[in-house]
């Protein structure tokens, strides 16, 4: 057997061999239940025997020192006060072969493992060899820890509770084994898990069900991979109490269901999610379905301590309107935008939200946001927290003197006509006309110059931006349409003629199935040729749902809206990845990485680092300069 080299594991597990009141039992398939289980050579072969050998008031360590096959459910009947630890590493020795599956805790089918005391799993491998199998670990309200070094291999499908390694914090079909207080406690440090914080299948047999609403479940996730998490119970008619979910590490690869009714019910006073670390997929992880059916439950999310970039991404995919409170190190649009109503020309009222930066110096800017069709409604909230609203976070949290306006379309309405994306025959609706009129009125009220007015839009909102760009006299200086160009027919002569009047940064995803990128792939080269003010970014693999967050997190995205207007300024270099403009005695350079300026003798006279935005080299003498970045270069002539 191998000696474990990890110091922490040695320190933790060696302690069992020296604590007098800890009972150690060795277990494997080749053992004999007539043995005492006290040494590797005298191992036993069943969990039932292991529990018989460990007194109920004593801590116990069950060491799996070789392959152990479980082929039937196991639920001990006696309540215990001592803690049980399962491991395959003990006293400095790792009892797993080089191929851990050969000596794993082997599951031949779906089965249940019940516990009647606080239980810890540490440095142990589970291998499901049967098909359509699972391990349902029933905690019966005792504390369960999936500690360091745990592995779940084999045929787990992870599509449902009964296809996974599932930890059930509460009970299933019994009440005699429930811990006093009934407050579930689950800790995850490694491995793959599917978590249910309360009960399953206990509607008839769990006689304490009515008391669950006063319980509080605590989950601490510091490692491993969480496939799904249910904050309540998972059988119709059951109750689930309050929950506190603390995430400091690990990875979510599925969803967390916090407040759904029916098959997963949260009936406690509060559900709190505290996130200070971890990885999350590009999707809506934290779900509160029908929060209006949980009126007595308060939902709170706290992401203080999470890296700022990760706060942006996580909140881009969070329906913040469903949470009573969201605490973060960044401002959250739905929580800080004020509400308003605007009368259209025909007397119809249009709902909108707006934000006005206070106490900031510099020129005033205004950004009009046009949302996607999935955010239509009459709540004046959804368009502030759908995935398409991702750009609002970056704009809101800039240090600029900015006004942001976002109107909401009623259900069944559109900004421009057509299938969703921009088409040559698209026409503006009264809602687009009204949104533009509102933006112009607010700009006039706050003294915003035309060159400081910008557009950002998602899907049909981006289609509306293309419509506004295709104007002989555009009313906005900059525009960032995201996933909105839908005309693959190549009929864009007028658009190409008009586009150079607007500074444009367009985004699309290569795998967009709603507004396919083919049209944008055709349009972009024509615009790049026609306009030095056009830039196109396509994200490989991005879908119609994920492109908005990717665009908002692109280096230089926020700077694009607030840089000095370049309309009418000479563009002397516009290679892909490097854009140079001469503005009087200054050079404006947009690139990524280090930007260097040389004189014609090859002497470096200035350099700066750019994250994709614009860097400014001012007060240059008259002459010709070479600007270099990203392996590309361009000449620029300063004449004044």
MOGI-V822324 format. One record per backbone hydrogen bond with DSSP energy under -0.5 kcal/mol. CO is the residue of the C=O (numbers start at 1). NH is the residue of the N-H. If there is no record, write none. Layout:
co:nh
CO:NH
CO:NH
//
This chain:
co:nh
2:94
5:7
6:10
7:11
8:12
9:13
10:14
11:15
13:16
14:17
15:18
15:19
18:20
19:22
21:23
21:59
22:24
23:61
25:63
26:44
27:65
28:31
32:35
37:26
39:42
40:43
42:37
43:32
44:28
46:50
47:51
48:52
49:53
50:54
53:55
55:58
56:81
56:82
59:23
60:85
61:25
61:63
62:64
62:87
63:27
63:65
64:66
67:29
68:70
68:106
69:71
70:108
74:114
83:60
84:120
85:62
86:122
87:64
88:95
90:93
92:4
93:90
93:95
94:2
98:100
99:102
99:103
100:103
101:104
104:68
104:106
105:127
106:70
106:108
107:129
107:130
111:136
112:74
113:138
114:76
116:80
118:84
119:145
120:86
121:147
122:88
123:88
124:151
125:105
126:153
127:107
127:129
128:155
130:133
134:111
135:137
135:166
136:113
136:138
137:139
137:168
138:115
139:142
140:179
142:185
143:119
144:187
145:121
145:147
146:189
146:190
147:150
148:123
150:191
151:126
151:153
153:128
160:163
161:164
163:157
163:158
164:135
164:166
165:194
166:137
166:168
167:169
167:196
168:139
169:141
170:140
171:200
175:178
179:182
182:184
184:218
185:144
186:220
187:146
188:222
188:223
189:224
191:225
193:227
193:228
194:167
195:230
196:169
198:170
199:234
202:206
205:207
206:209
208:211
209:212
211:214
212:215
215:242
217:244
218:186
219:221
219:246
220:188
220:222
221:248
221:249
222:250
224:251
225:193
225:227
226:253
226:254
227:255
228:195
229:231
229:257
230:197
232:198
233:265
235:238
240:267
240:268
241:268
242:217
243:272
244:219
244:246
245:247
245:274
246:221
246:248
247:276
247:277
248:278
250:279
251:226
251:253
255:229
255:257
256:258
256:287
257:231
261:263
261:264
262:237
265:233
265:267
269:298
270:243
271:300
272:245
272:274
273:275
273:302
274:247
274:276
275:306
279:252
281:283
283:285
285:256
285:287
286:319
287:258
287:259
287:289
288:291
290:293
291:294
294:297
298:271
299:324
299:325
300:273
301:327
302:275
303:306
307:311
308:312
309:313
310:314
311:315
312:316
313:317
314:317
315:318
318:320
319:322
320:323
325:301
327:303
331:333
332:335
332:336
333:336
333:337
338:354
340:352
342:344
342:350
344:347
348:344
350:342
351:408
352:340
353:406
354:338
355:357
355:404
365:403
366:454
367:369
367:405
368:456
369:371
369:407
370:458
372:375
373:376
381:384
381:385
382:385
382:386
386:389
387:390
388:391
389:392
389:393
390:393
390:394
391:395
392:396
393:397
395:398
400:402
401:365
402:357
403:367
404:355
405:369
406:353
409:377
410:413
415:429
421:420
422:486
422:487
423:426
427:417
429:433
430:434
431:435
432:436
433:437
434:438
435:439
436:440
437:441
438:442
439:443
440:444
441:445
442:446
443:447
443:448
444:447
447:449
449:452
450:453
450:477
452:366
453:477
453:478
454:368
455:480
456:370
457:482
458:461
459:463
460:464
461:465
462:466
463:467
464:468
465:469
466:470
469:471
471:474
477:503
478:455
479:505
480:457
481:483
481:507
482:459
484:422
484:486
486:488
487:490
490:492
492:496
493:497
494:498
495:499
496:500
498:501
499:502
502:504
503:479
504:535
506:537
507:483
508:539
509:512
511:513
516:519
517:521
518:522
519:523
520:524
521:525
522:526
523:527
524:528
525:529
526:530
527:531
531:534
533:504
535:506
537:508
538:540
539:510
539:542
542:511
543:547
546:550
547:551
548:552
549:553
551:554
554:557
556:560
557:561
558:561
558:562
559:562
559:563
566:569
570:572
570:582
573:580
575:578
577:592
578:575
579:590
580:572
580:573
581:583
581:588
582:570
583:586
585:620
586:583
587:589
587:617
588:581
589:591
589:615
590:579
591:612
593:610
595:608
596:628
597:605
597:606
598:626
599:602
603:599
606:597
608:595
610:593
613:591
615:589
616:618
617:587
623:638
624:600
625:636
626:598
627:634
628:596
629:632
632:629
634:627
636:625
636:638
637:639
638:623
//
